[in-house]
Amino acid sequence: MRFDGGNIVDQGPINIPFIGGNLAMNLSGVDGRQTTAFTGEASSFVDQTQDGVGAGRLQTVSFDSNGFIQLNFDNGRQEVMGRVGITAFVNDQGLKKVGGNLFSLDVQGFGGQVGMLSGPPLLGWDENSGGLKFGQVIDNMIEYSNVNIADALTELIVFQRGYSFNAKAFTTGDDLIKEAIALKR
């Protein structure tokens, strides 16, 4: 090898035997860049373009209409963190109460076969489009009870009167049967 002021003088590729063939190496440089014999070079900026964003602090957490949880940062960026899971059941009364407003699937056996009383969970969003098939997610809203107390109390009074009527009917029927048995004696 010949050097000229620290640079290797072009001498063409060197062929090195490698796994049944030759490996060609050019020590004078690659892609128009010259190889040097110096061990280091002073630090310098190679490129001054930026392809990212500055650091940001979390400002708010919000939900979009499809249930995606969005993190909003002070540098203008929004990142999706997760999704609110929405499912439905054919028979929601078949779920087992766990406590603390939580439910779980209740698996039981029927005639030698194991099944879920509630049926399998039905996923609330479309896997292809990502949109909701049913239900709705609204950010910054509180859901109150959808029970009308006046209607519920009215129905409770009607049921209580029906129960009293049925109890009196059974008592009257029992008294009539006792009277018929007494007449027969």
N, CA, C and O atoms as a DFTB+ gen file, in Angstrom:
740 C
 N C O
     1  1       0.838      -1.173       0.000
     2  2       0.000       0.000       0.000
     3  2       0.880       1.232       0.000
     4  3       1.928       1.271       0.644
     5  1       0.433       2.238      -0.736
     6  2       1.168       3.494      -0.788
     7  2       0.303       4.591      -0.227
     8  3      -0.899       4.645      -0.486
     9  1       0.921       5.475       0.551
    10  2       0.207       6.576       1.187
    11  2       0.731       7.893       0.639
    12  3       1.915       8.015       0.327
    13  1      -0.142       8.866       0.523
    14  2       0.242      10.189       0.065
    15  2      -0.339      11.188       1.066
    16  3      -1.500      11.580       0.953
    17  1       0.469      11.598       2.041
    18  2       0.029      12.565       3.050
    19  2      -1.099      12.033       3.923
    20  3      -1.969      12.809       4.316
    21  1      -1.120      10.784       4.234
    22  2      -2.136      10.186       5.089
    23  2      -3.244       9.507       4.332
    24  3      -4.035       8.778       4.930
    25  1      -3.332       9.725       3.002
    26  2      -4.358       9.091       2.195
    27  2      -3.776       7.907       1.454
    28  3      -2.615       7.929       1.045
    29  1      -4.585       6.868       1.281
    30  2      -4.138       5.703       0.516
    31  2      -4.241       6.054      -0.959
    32  3      -5.260       6.561      -1.428
    33  1      -3.170       5.776      -1.671
    34  2      -3.156       6.025      -3.110
    35  2      -3.926       4.903      -3.781
    36  3      -3.758       3.730      -3.446
    37  1      -4.790       5.280      -4.752
    38  2      -5.634       4.291      -5.437
    39  2      -4.787       3.215      -6.076
    40  3      -3.902       3.495      -6.885
    41  1      -5.068       1.998      -5.708
    42  2      -4.341       0.883      -6.303
    43  2      -5.292      -0.175      -6.839
    44  3      -4.859      -1.252      -7.247
    45  1      -6.618       0.134      -6.839
    46  2      -7.580      -0.819      -7.369
    47  2      -8.048      -1.786      -6.293
    48  3      -7.513      -1.791      -5.184
    49  1      -9.034      -2.597      -6.612
    50  2      -9.573      -3.528      -5.627
    51  2      -8.596      -4.664      -5.308
    52  3      -7.802      -5.070      -6.156
    53  1      -8.664      -5.158      -4.098
    54  2      -7.865      -6.305      -3.660
    55  2      -8.816      -7.488      -3.558
    56  3      -9.874      -7.380      -2.937
    57  1      -8.459      -8.593      -4.148
    58  2      -9.289      -9.792      -4.104
    59  2      -8.817     -10.697      -2.978
    60  3      -7.644     -11.064      -2.916
    61  1      -9.752     -11.060      -2.074
    62  2      -9.455     -11.925      -0.934
    63  2     -10.288     -13.192      -1.106
    64  3     -11.502     -13.111      -1.291
    65  1      -9.645     -14.370      -1.047
    66  2     -10.428     -15.617      -1.160
    67  2     -11.415     -15.746       0.014
    68  3     -11.037     -15.584       1.174
    69  1     -12.698     -16.043      -0.313
    70  2     -13.722     -16.134       0.722
    71  2     -14.787     -17.139       0.302
    72  3     -15.468     -16.932      -0.703
    73  1     -14.940     -18.211       1.048
    74  2     -15.959     -19.253       0.873
    75  2     -16.181     -19.597      -0.606
    76  3     -17.257     -19.348      -1.149
    77  1     -15.204     -20.145      -1.223
    78  2     -15.319     -20.625      -2.597
    79  2     -15.335     -19.533      -3.646
    80  3     -15.586     -19.826      -4.815
    81  1     -15.082     -18.299      -3.284
    82  2     -15.059     -17.208      -4.247
    83  2     -14.090     -16.143      -3.782
    84  3     -13.304     -16.370      -2.863
    85  1     -14.143     -14.976      -4.416
    86  2     -13.277     -13.859      -4.039
    87  2     -14.121     -12.703      -3.524
    88  3     -15.216     -12.437      -4.020
    89  1     -13.579     -12.019      -2.512
    90  2     -14.206     -10.829      -1.955
    91  2     -13.359      -9.643      -2.392
    92  3     -12.176      -9.566      -2.061
    93  1     -13.965      -8.712      -3.141
    94  2     -13.223      -7.562      -3.655
    95  2     -13.323      -6.408      -2.676
    96  3     -14.426      -6.026      -2.285
    97  1     -12.176      -5.836      -2.266
    98  2     -12.126      -4.700      -1.356
    99  2     -11.352      -3.577      -2.004
   100  3     -10.302      -3.803      -2.607
   101  1     -11.871      -2.353      -1.880
   102  2     -11.176      -1.190      -2.389
   103  2     -10.787      -0.333      -1.197
   104  3     -11.654       0.295      -0.588
   105  1      -9.517      -0.289      -0.851
   106  2      -9.053       0.420       0.334
   107  2      -8.906       1.917       0.121
   108  3      -8.674       2.651       1.081
   109  1      -9.034       2.379      -1.097
   110  2      -8.828       3.803      -1.335
   111  2     -10.089       4.630      -1.073
   112  3     -10.017       5.858      -1.096
   113  1     -11.231       4.005      -0.826
   114  2     -12.442       4.745      -0.510
   115  2     -13.668       4.146      -1.153
   116  3     -13.571       3.266      -2.009
   117  1     -14.842       4.638      -0.729
   118  2     -16.105       4.144      -1.248
   119  2     -17.002       5.348      -1.504
   120  3     -16.958       6.318      -0.748
   121  1     -17.811       5.301      -2.551
   122  2     -18.792       6.332      -2.882
   123  2     -18.179       7.728      -2.929
   124  3     -18.788       8.681      -2.443
   125  1     -17.002       7.864      -3.499
   126  2     -16.377       9.165      -3.651
   127  2     -15.731       9.693      -2.395
   128  3     -15.233      10.819      -2.404
   129  1     -15.714       8.948      -1.329
   130  2     -15.070       9.367      -0.086
   131  2     -13.737       8.657       0.011
   132  3     -13.639       7.451      -0.217
   133  1     -12.726       9.410       0.346
   134  2     -11.375       8.870       0.383
   135  2     -11.058       8.282       1.751
   136  3     -11.388       8.889       2.770
   137  1     -10.439       7.139       1.792
   138  2     -10.017       6.513       3.038
   139  2      -8.754       7.188       3.526
   140  3      -7.851       7.474       2.740
   141  1      -8.689       7.445       4.843
   142  2      -7.500       8.083       5.412
   143  2      -6.851       7.151       6.417
   144  3      -7.471       6.198       6.890
   145  1      -5.625       7.427       6.731
   146  2      -4.911       6.646       7.734
   147  2      -5.001       7.301       9.098
   148  3      -4.459       6.776      10.070
   149  1      -5.685       8.455       9.189
   150  2      -5.814       9.133      10.464
   151  2      -6.829       8.400      11.341
   152  3      -7.803       7.839      10.840
   153  1      -6.591       8.410      12.659
   154  2      -7.447       7.640      13.567
   155  2      -8.706       8.382      13.982
   156  3      -9.634       7.741      14.475
   157  1      -8.790       9.657      13.816
   158  2      -9.979      10.379      14.248
   159  2     -10.163      11.665      13.503
   160  3      -9.262      12.124      12.801
   161  1     -11.315      12.242      13.651
   162  2     -11.639      13.490      12.987
   163  2     -12.414      14.334      13.987
   164  3     -13.172      13.793      14.793
   165  1     -12.241      15.629      13.950
   166  2     -12.937      16.519      14.874
   167  2     -14.446      16.427      14.655
   168  3     -14.902      16.239      13.527
   169  1     -15.220      16.559      15.736
   170  2     -16.675      16.497      15.635
   171  2     -17.202      17.677      14.839
   172  3     -16.703      18.797      14.946
   173  1     -18.225      17.400      14.035
   174  2     -18.853      18.461      13.259
   175  2     -20.282      18.057      12.947
   176  3     -20.626      16.876      13.001
   177  1     -21.125      19.050      12.616
   178  2     -22.491      18.747      12.207
   179  2     -22.473      18.238      10.782
   180  3     -21.902      18.865       9.890
   181  1     -23.105      17.096      10.579
   182  2     -23.183      16.537       9.235
   183  2     -24.470      17.008       8.559
   184  3     -24.471      17.338       7.373
   185  1     -25.579      17.035       9.331
   186  2     -26.870      17.413       8.766
   187  2     -27.606      18.248       9.803
   188  3     -27.579      17.924      10.990
   189  1     -28.257      19.307       9.370
   190  2     -28.923      20.192      10.322
   191  2     -30.432      20.207      10.144
   192  3     -31.074      21.213      10.449
   193  1     -31.010      19.123       9.660
   194  2     -32.473      19.035       9.546
   195  2     -33.008      18.220      10.718
   196  3     -32.326      17.328      11.223
   197  1     -34.240      18.532      11.151
   198  2     -34.860      17.836      12.272
   199  2     -36.056      17.065      11.756
   200  3     -36.876      17.605      11.013
   201  1     -36.163      15.788      12.149
   202  2     -37.296      14.981      11.698
   203  2     -38.215      14.583      12.855
   204  3     -39.091      13.739      12.663
   205  1     -38.051      15.145      14.019
   206  2     -38.883      14.831      15.176
   207  2     -39.526      16.082      15.726
   208  3     -39.538      17.126      15.074
   209  1     -40.049      15.976      16.907
   210  2     -40.661      17.122      17.580
   211  2     -39.978      17.314      18.921
   212  3     -39.321      16.413      19.442
   213  1     -40.145      18.488      19.457
   214  2     -39.564      18.779      20.765
   215  2     -40.276      18.006      21.863
   216  3     -41.365      17.473      21.652
   217  1     -39.666      17.950      23.018
   218  2     -40.253      17.257      24.156
   219  2     -41.576      17.910      24.530
   220  3     -41.743      19.124      24.408
   221  1     -42.505      17.092      24.983
   222  2     -43.806      17.607      25.377
   223  2     -44.247      17.026      26.705
   224  3     -43.868      15.914      27.072
   225  1     -45.060      17.802      27.423
   226  2     -45.618      17.351      28.692
   227  2     -47.098      17.043      28.493
   228  3     -47.795      17.715      27.733
   229  1     -47.558      16.006      29.197
   230  2     -48.955      15.609      29.102
   231  2     -49.848      16.711      29.660
   232  3     -49.669      17.154      30.795
   233  1     -50.816      17.149      28.847
   234  2     -51.752      18.181      29.291
   235  2     -53.096      17.568      29.660
   236  3     -53.579      17.756      30.777
   237  1     -53.701      16.836      28.731
   238  2     -55.030      16.277      28.976
   239  2     -55.128      14.864      28.431
   240  3     -54.336      14.443      27.588
   241  1     -56.111      14.153      28.930
   242  2     -56.480      12.838      28.420
   243  2     -57.921      12.956      27.949
   244  3     -58.777      13.453      28.680
   245  1     -58.192      12.500      26.724
   246  2     -59.551      12.607      26.193
   247  2     -59.934      11.318      25.479
   248  3     -59.094      10.454      25.227
   249  1     -61.217      11.210      25.161
   250  2     -61.752      10.056      24.448
   251  2     -62.400      10.553      23.172
   252  3     -63.066      11.589      23.175
   253  1     -62.212       9.824      22.077
   254  2     -62.937      10.203      20.872
   255  2     -64.218       9.376      20.787
   256  3     -64.459       8.524      21.642
   257  1     -65.033       9.613      19.776
   258  2     -66.347       8.979      19.674
   259  2     -66.264       7.475      19.435
   260  3     -67.260       6.778      19.625
   261  1     -65.109       6.951      19.024
   262  2     -64.937       5.515      18.826
   263  2     -64.289       4.838      20.026
   264  3     -63.961       3.653      19.958
   265  1     -64.097       5.570      21.129
   266  2     -63.586       4.976      22.353
   267  2     -62.080       4.972      22.488
   268  3     -61.558       4.387      23.437
   269  1     -61.354       5.608      21.565
   270  2     -59.896       5.654      21.667
   271  2     -59.492       6.657      22.749
   272  3     -60.017       7.769      22.797
   273  1     -58.559       6.262      23.614
   274  2     -58.058       7.130      24.674
   275  2     -56.879       7.907      24.101
   276  3     -55.882       7.309      23.697
   277  1     -56.985       9.231      24.062
   278  2     -55.966      10.072      23.451
   279  2     -55.223      10.873      24.510
   280  3     -55.831      11.477      25.394
   281  1     -53.893      10.866      24.406
   282  2     -53.050      11.681      25.264
   283  2     -52.677      12.934      24.489
   284  3     -52.157      12.833      23.378
   285  1     -52.930      14.114      25.046
   286  2     -52.664      15.382      24.382
   287  2     -51.493      16.067      25.085
   288  3     -51.531      16.288      26.296
   289  1     -50.442      16.405      24.308
   290  2     -49.227      17.000      24.855
   291  2     -49.151      18.477      24.490
   292  3     -49.801      18.924      23.544
   293  1     -48.344      19.244      25.253
   294  2     -48.248      20.681      25.029
   295  2     -47.440      21.044      23.783
   296  3     -47.396      22.216      23.410
   297  1     -46.804      20.075      23.131
   298  2     -46.086      20.356      21.889
   299  2     -46.955      20.109      20.656
   300  3     -46.459      20.114      19.530
   301  1     -48.261      19.891      20.878
   302  2     -49.181      19.710      19.758
   303  2     -49.394      18.269      19.349
   304  3     -50.243      17.996      18.501
   305  1     -48.659      17.350      19.916
   306  2     -48.796      15.933      19.540
   307  2     -49.965      15.286      20.267
   308  3     -50.283      15.641      21.402
   309  1     -50.597      14.333      19.594
   310  2     -51.636      13.491      20.182
   311  2     -51.237      12.050      19.948
   312  3     -50.871      11.677      18.834
   313  1     -51.305      11.242      20.987
   314  2     -50.966       9.826      20.888
   315  2     -52.136       9.004      21.412
   316  3     -52.750       9.360      22.418
   317  1     -52.445       7.904      20.730
   318  2     -53.491       6.995      21.189
   319  2     -52.865       6.034      22.192
   320  3     -51.883       5.356      21.888
   321  1     -53.453       5.981      23.409
   322  2     -52.913       5.134      24.462
   323  2     -53.617       3.778      24.517
   324  3     -52.989       2.777      24.861
   325  1     -54.878       3.728      24.192
   326  2     -55.644       2.491      24.282
   327  2     -57.056       2.732      23.806
   328  3     -57.342       3.698      23.098
   329  1     -57.941       1.821      24.215
   330  2     -59.323       1.919      23.780
   331  2     -60.249       1.429      24.885
   332  3     -59.926       0.480      25.600
   333  1     -61.398       2.078      25.021
   334  2     -62.422       1.636      25.957
   335  2     -63.088       0.414      25.341
   336  3     -63.586       0.469      24.217
   337  1     -63.095      -0.685      26.081
   338  2     -63.691      -1.915      25.566
   339  2     -65.202      -1.901      25.701
   340  3     -65.731      -1.715      26.797
   341  1     -65.896      -2.097      24.594
   342  2     -67.352      -2.143      24.610
   343  2     -67.775      -3.517      24.112
   344  3     -67.424      -3.925      23.005
   345  1     -68.530      -4.224      24.943
   346  2     -69.051      -5.533      24.563
   347  2     -70.518      -5.607      24.936
   348  3     -71.006      -4.838      25.764
   349  1     -71.206      -6.534      24.318
   350  2     -72.614      -6.792      24.641
   351  2     -72.777      -8.291      24.786
   352  3     -71.949      -9.067      24.309
   353  1     -73.846      -8.691      25.446
   354  2     -74.140     -10.097      25.654
   355  2     -75.579     -10.355      25.269
   356  3     -76.442      -9.498      25.461
   357  1     -75.844     -11.544      24.721
   358  2     -77.202     -11.911      24.347
   359  2     -78.076     -11.967      25.596
   360  3     -79.226     -11.529      25.570
   361  1     -77.536     -12.505      26.688
   362  2     -78.256     -12.602      27.950
   363  2     -77.387     -11.990      29.042
   364  3     -76.603     -12.697      29.675
   365  1     -77.517     -10.688      29.271
   366  2     -76.669     -10.044      30.277
   367  2     -77.038     -10.461      31.695
   368  3     -76.262     -10.228      32.621
   369  1     -78.212     -11.077      31.886
   370  2     -78.588     -11.585      33.205
   371  2     -77.818     -12.866      33.549
   372  3     -77.837     -13.315      34.696
   373  1     -77.138     -13.455      32.550
   374  2     -76.348     -14.661      32.778
   375  2     -74.953     -14.380      33.297
   376  3     -74.198     -15.317      33.558
   377  1     -74.586     -13.106      33.456
   378  2     -73.271     -12.765      34.002
   379  2     -73.281     -12.942      35.518
   380  3     -74.303     -12.721      36.169
   381  1     -72.140     -13.341      36.074
   382  2     -72.025     -13.546      37.513
   383  2     -71.552     -12.257      38.172
   384  3     -70.585     -11.647      37.716
   385  1     -72.230     -11.836      39.248
   386  2     -71.842     -10.628      39.973
   387  2     -70.592     -10.934      40.787
   388  3     -70.566     -11.884      41.569
   389  1     -69.556     -10.123      40.597
   390  2     -68.301     -10.286      41.322
   391  2     -68.256      -9.323      42.495
   392  3     -67.663      -9.637      43.527
   393  1     -68.870      -8.160      42.359
   394  2     -68.874      -7.136      43.402
   395  2     -68.171      -5.894      42.913
   396  3     -67.389      -5.951      41.963
   397  1     -68.442      -4.773      43.553
   398  2     -67.817      -3.517      43.155
   399  2     -68.213      -3.094      41.754
   400  3     -67.402      -2.510      41.035
   401  1     -69.462      -3.380      41.346
   402  2     -69.971      -3.040      40.019
   403  2     -69.265      -3.810      38.910
   404  3     -69.206      -3.342      37.774
   405  1     -68.724      -5.000      39.231
   406  2     -68.024      -5.835      38.256
   407  2     -68.775      -7.134      38.042
   408  3     -69.421      -7.650      38.955
   409  1     -68.685      -7.662      36.816
   410  2     -69.319      -8.920      36.458
   411  2     -68.297      -9.799      35.754
   412  3     -67.305      -9.303      35.219
   413  1     -68.545     -11.120      35.755
   414  2     -67.679     -12.042      35.022
   415  2     -68.553     -13.055      34.299
   416  3     -69.738     -13.196      34.597
   417  1     -67.946     -13.763      33.336
   418  2     -68.675     -14.793      32.607
   419  2     -68.962     -15.952      33.548
   420  3     -68.094     -16.352      34.324
   421  1     -70.169     -16.491      33.485
   422  2     -70.559     -17.624      34.322
   423  2     -70.640     -18.851      33.434
   424  3     -71.554     -18.984      32.620
   425  1     -69.682     -19.743      33.595
   426  2     -69.620     -20.962      32.784
   427  2     -70.205     -22.097      33.608
   428  3     -69.753     -22.358      34.723
   429  1     -71.223     -22.782      33.057
   430  2     -71.866     -23.886      33.759
   431  2     -72.100     -25.029      32.796
   432  3     -72.090     -24.848      31.578
   433  1     -72.309     -26.206      33.353
   434  2     -72.560     -27.391      32.543
   435  2     -74.039     -27.677      32.417
   436  3     -74.787     -27.530      33.383
   437  1     -74.470     -28.087      31.224
   438  2     -75.857     -28.456      30.955
   439  2     -75.845     -29.765      30.197
   440  3     -75.402     -29.813      29.049
   441  1     -76.325     -30.825      30.819
   442  2     -76.425     -32.113      30.125
   443  2     -75.108     -32.603      29.564
   444  3     -75.075     -33.137      28.455
   445  1     -74.028     -32.437      30.296
   446  2     -72.717     -32.896      29.847
   447  2     -71.972     -31.902      28.976
   448  3     -70.820     -32.146      28.615
   449  1     -72.597     -30.792      28.632
   450  2     -71.937     -29.773      27.824
   451  2     -71.718     -28.517      28.668
   452  3     -72.551     -28.156      29.499
   453  1     -70.585     -27.863      28.438
   454  2     -70.259     -26.641      29.175
   455  2     -70.601     -25.441      28.301
   456  3     -70.263     -25.407      27.118
   457  1     -71.273     -24.462      28.889
   458  2     -71.644     -23.274      28.128
   459  2     -71.716     -22.047      29.023
   460  3     -71.694     -22.147      30.250
   461  1     -71.801     -20.891      28.385
   462  2     -71.919     -19.623      29.104
   463  2     -73.386     -19.224      29.138
   464  3     -74.056     -19.212      28.105
   465  1     -73.883     -18.899      30.320
   466  2     -75.278     -18.473      30.455
   467  2     -75.534     -17.175      29.699
   468  3     -76.629     -16.961      29.181
   469  1     -74.531     -16.313      29.637
   470  2     -74.691     -15.010      29.002
   471  2     -74.515     -15.075      27.491
   472  3     -74.874     -14.131      26.787
   473  1     -73.970     -16.168      26.987
   474  2     -73.582     -16.237      25.583
   475  2     -72.207     -15.618      25.426
   476  3     -71.709     -14.981      26.355
   477  1     -71.586     -15.790      24.277
   478  2     -70.245     -15.217      24.089
   479  2     -70.304     -13.695      23.996
   480  3     -71.302     -13.144      23.531
   481  1     -69.245     -13.007      24.435
   482  2     -69.239     -11.546      24.331
   483  2     -69.199     -11.104      22.869
   484  3     -68.483     -11.687      22.055
   485  1     -69.966     -10.079      22.547
   486  2     -70.002      -9.520      21.193
   487  2     -69.175      -8.239      21.193
   488  3     -69.480      -7.299      21.927
   489  1     -68.134      -8.203      20.374
   490  2     -67.226      -7.058      20.320
   491  2     -67.946      -5.829      19.767
   492  3     -68.671      -5.922      18.777
   493  1     -67.742      -4.684      20.409
   494  2     -68.486      -3.474      20.079
   495  2     -67.953      -2.675      18.918
   496  3     -68.611      -1.724      18.496
   497  1     -66.781      -3.011      18.368
   498  2     -66.266      -2.226      17.251
   499  2     -65.890      -3.142      16.108
   500  3     -65.621      -4.328      16.293
   501  1     -65.878      -2.560      14.924
   502  2     -65.551      -3.288      13.704
   503  2     -64.031      -3.366      13.580
   504  3     -63.351      -2.342      13.634
   505  1     -63.497      -4.578      13.415
   506  2     -62.045      -4.770      13.334
   507  2     -61.442      -4.101      12.093
   508  3     -60.293      -3.660      12.136
   509  1     -62.183      -4.018      11.009
   510  2     -61.639      -3.458       9.762
   511  2     -61.604      -1.930       9.782
   512  3     -60.574      -1.323       9.491
   513  1     -62.745      -1.310      10.129
   514  2     -62.811       0.153      10.076
   515  2     -62.401       0.801      11.395
   516  3     -61.992       1.962      11.401
   517  1     -62.499       0.079      12.512
   518  2     -62.167       0.649      13.808
   519  2     -63.312       1.412      14.442
   520  3     -63.213       1.826      15.597
   521  1     -64.410       1.607      13.700
   522  2     -65.560       2.338      14.228
   523  2     -66.436       1.443      15.087
   524  3     -66.378       0.217      14.998
   525  1     -67.248       2.078      15.921
   526  2     -68.153       1.327      16.794
   527  2     -69.326       0.771      15.999
   528  3     -69.873       1.452      15.132
   529  1     -69.713      -0.476      16.299
   530  2     -70.889      -1.085      15.698
   531  2     -72.138      -0.726      16.501
   532  3     -73.226      -0.597      15.940
   533  1     -71.980      -0.567      17.798
   534  2     -73.083      -0.168      18.666
   535  2     -72.509       0.567      19.869
   536  3     -71.309       0.503      20.135
   537  1     -73.371       1.260      20.584
   538  2     -72.916       2.017      21.748
   539  2     -72.357       3.364      21.330
   540  3     -72.267       3.680      20.144
   541  1     -71.987       4.143      22.322
   542  2     -71.463       5.479      22.067
   543  2     -70.548       5.871      23.215
   544  3     -70.853       5.590      24.374
   545  1     -69.435       6.514      22.908
   546  2     -68.520       7.021      23.922
   547  2     -68.532       8.537      23.801
   548  3     -68.274       9.084      22.729
   549  1     -68.835       9.219      24.919
   550  2     -68.882      10.682      24.937
   551  2     -67.931      11.162      26.021
   552  3     -68.030      10.737      27.172
   553  1     -67.012      12.045      25.655
   554  2     -66.005      12.563      26.580
   555  2     -66.613      13.627      27.496
   556  3     -67.490      14.382      27.076
   557  1     -66.150      13.686      28.742
   558  2     -66.550      14.683      29.745
   559  2     -68.050      14.682      30.041
   560  3     -68.640      15.740      30.262
   561  1     -68.659      13.509      30.046
   562  2     -70.084      13.394      30.351
   563  2     -70.251      12.397      31.494
   564  3     -69.468      11.457      31.623
   565  1     -71.267      12.605      32.317
   566  2     -71.600      11.692      33.397
   567  2     -72.928      11.041      33.051
   568  3     -73.888      11.721      32.687
   569  1     -72.977       9.724      33.165
   570  2     -74.220       9.009      32.883
   571  2     -74.965       8.791      34.190
   572  3     -74.462       8.152      35.114
   573  1     -76.164       9.334      34.246
   574  2     -77.002       9.156      35.412
   575  2     -77.896       7.941      35.205
   576  3     -77.938       7.364      34.119
   577  1     -78.597       7.569      36.240
   578  2     -79.522       6.449      36.161
   579  2     -80.622       6.780      35.154
   580  3     -81.108       7.910      35.098
   581  1     -81.003       5.791      34.367
   582  2     -82.057       6.008      33.380
   583  2     -83.397       5.470      33.884
   584  3     -84.304       5.219      33.090
   585  1     -83.525       5.291      35.217
   586  2     -84.763       4.803      35.814
   587  2     -85.615       5.996      36.243
   588  3     -85.140       6.898      36.933
   589  1     -86.880       5.985      35.822
   590  2     -87.826       7.006      36.250
   591  2     -88.412       6.539      37.584
   592  3     -89.143       5.549      37.631
   593  1     -88.095       7.243      38.653
   594  2     -88.474       6.794      39.997
   595  2     -89.991       6.742      40.152
   596  3     -90.506       5.820      40.784
   597  1     -90.719       7.708      39.593
   598  2     -92.182       7.719      39.716
   599  2     -92.779       6.473      39.063
   600  3     -93.657       5.832      39.642
   601  1     -92.310       6.123      37.858
   602  2     -92.808       4.916      37.187
   603  2     -92.443       3.654      37.960
   604  3     -93.258       2.739      38.074
   605  1     -91.219       3.600      38.494
   606  2     -90.776       2.423      39.231
   607  2     -91.613       2.224      40.496
   608  3     -91.990       1.094      40.809
   609  1     -91.913       3.309      41.232
   610  2     -92.735       3.189      42.443
   611  2     -94.171       2.803      42.095
   612  3     -94.790       2.024      42.819
   613  1     -94.703       3.333      41.006
   614  2     -96.056       2.976      40.576
   615  2     -96.130       1.488      40.261
   616  3     -97.071       0.806      40.668
   617  1     -95.128       0.985      39.531
   618  2     -95.111      -0.449      39.211
   619  2     -94.961      -1.291      40.471
   620  3     -95.558      -2.362      40.569
   621  1     -94.168      -0.821      41.442
   622  2     -93.994      -1.551      42.693
   623  2     -95.317      -1.634      43.452
   624  3     -95.639      -2.684      44.007
   625  1     -96.089      -0.542      43.486
   626  2     -97.393      -0.555      44.159
   627  2     -98.346      -1.512      43.459
   628  3     -99.080      -2.246      44.121
   629  1     -98.346      -1.513      42.117
   630  2     -99.214      -2.425      41.354
   631  2     -98.847      -3.870      41.646
   632  3     -99.734      -4.700      41.846
   633  1     -97.547      -4.191      41.675
   634  2     -97.112      -5.559      41.965
   635  2     -97.489      -5.964      43.395
   636  3     -97.899      -7.099      43.635
   637  1     -97.347      -5.024      44.342
   638  2     -97.689      -5.320      45.733
   639  2     -99.184      -5.603      45.865
   640  3     -99.573      -6.524      46.583
   641  1    -100.015      -4.837      45.191
   642  2    -101.471      -5.071      45.234
   643  2    -101.824      -6.401      44.565
   644  3    -102.706      -7.122      45.032
   645  1    -101.141      -6.714      43.489
   646  2    -101.376      -8.008      42.843
   647  2    -101.008      -9.163      43.756
   648  3    -101.711     -10.172      43.811
   649  1     -99.889      -9.009      44.480
   650  2     -99.474     -10.047      45.424
   651  2    -100.519     -10.192      46.531
   652  3    -100.869     -11.314      46.899
   653  1    -101.025      -9.071      47.070
   654  2    -102.047      -9.120      48.120
   655  2    -103.318      -9.777      47.603
   656  3    -103.926     -10.584      48.306
   657  1    -103.725      -9.444      46.393
   658  2    -104.922     -10.045      45.805
   659  2    -104.757     -11.554      45.670
   660  3    -105.666     -12.312      46.007
   661  1    -103.587     -11.995      45.172
   662  2    -103.352     -13.430      45.013
   663  2    -103.335     -14.130      46.370
   664  3    -103.867     -15.233      46.495
   665  1    -102.732     -13.506      47.393
   666  2    -102.707     -14.109      48.724
   667  2    -104.125     -14.251      49.268
   668  3    -104.453     -15.275      49.869
   669  1    -104.977     -13.234      49.066
   670  2    -106.364     -13.306      49.544
   671  2    -107.151     -14.350      48.759
   672  3    -108.019     -15.023      49.315
   673  1    -106.850     -14.487      47.461
   674  2    -107.545     -15.501      46.656
   675  2    -107.207     -16.896      47.161
   676  3    -108.088     -17.751      47.254
   677  1    -105.940     -17.138      47.488
   678  2    -105.558     -18.452      48.026
   679  2    -106.213     -18.698      49.390
   680  3    -106.660     -19.808      49.678
   681  1    -106.264     -17.659      50.222
   682  2    -106.886     -17.799      51.535
   683  2    -108.380     -18.103      51.385
   684  3    -108.912     -18.964      52.086
   685  1    -109.046     -17.405      50.483
   686  2    -110.481     -17.630      50.254
   687  2    -110.711     -19.025      49.697
   688  3    -111.643     -19.713      50.113
   689  1    -109.871     -19.449      48.761
   690  2    -109.993     -20.799      48.212
   691  2    -109.782     -21.853      49.280
   692  3    -110.486     -22.862      49.307
   693  1    -108.816     -21.629      50.161
   694  2    -108.554     -22.568      51.244
   695  2    -109.746     -22.638      52.194
   696  3    -110.119     -23.721      52.645
   697  1    -110.352     -21.474      52.503
   698  2    -111.528     -21.449      53.380
   699  2    -112.700     -22.192      52.744
   700  3    -113.425     -22.909      53.434
   701  1    -112.892     -22.025      51.432
   702  2    -113.983     -22.730      50.742
   703  2    -113.776     -24.236      50.755
   704  3    -114.732     -24.996      50.907
   705  1    -112.534     -24.668      50.596
   706  2    -112.246     -26.113      50.636
   707  2    -112.515     -26.656      52.036
   708  3    -113.085     -27.738      52.175
   709  1    -112.116     -25.928      53.071
   710  2    -112.383     -26.351      54.448
   711  2    -113.891     -26.449      54.690
   712  3    -114.339     -27.405      55.324
   713  1    -114.685     -25.493      54.205
   714  2    -116.147     -25.502      54.357
   715  2    -116.755     -26.687      53.646
   716  3    -117.681     -27.316      54.157
   717  1    -116.234     -27.001      52.454
   718  2    -116.767     -28.150      51.702
   719  2    -116.457     -29.454      52.430
   720  3    -117.297     -30.353      52.462
   721  1    -115.286     -29.569      53.004
   722  2    -114.938     -30.776      53.755
   723  2    -115.815     -30.891      55.005
   724  3    -116.236     -31.989      55.367
   725  1    -116.087     -29.775      55.655
   726  2    -116.936     -29.781      56.857
   727  2    -118.367     -30.169      56.512
   728  3    -118.999     -30.868      57.305
   729  1    -118.909     -29.753      55.372
   730  2    -120.262     -30.107      54.945
   731  2    -120.380     -31.588      54.633
   732  3    -121.425     -32.197      54.861
   733  1    -119.306     -32.166      54.111
   734  2    -119.319     -33.582      53.752
   735  2    -119.377     -34.452      55.001
   736  3    -119.948     -35.540      54.932
   737  1    -118.831     -34.047      56.120
   738  2    -118.786     -34.844      57.350
   739  2    -120.126     -34.870      57.928
   740  3    -120.335     -35.485      58.974
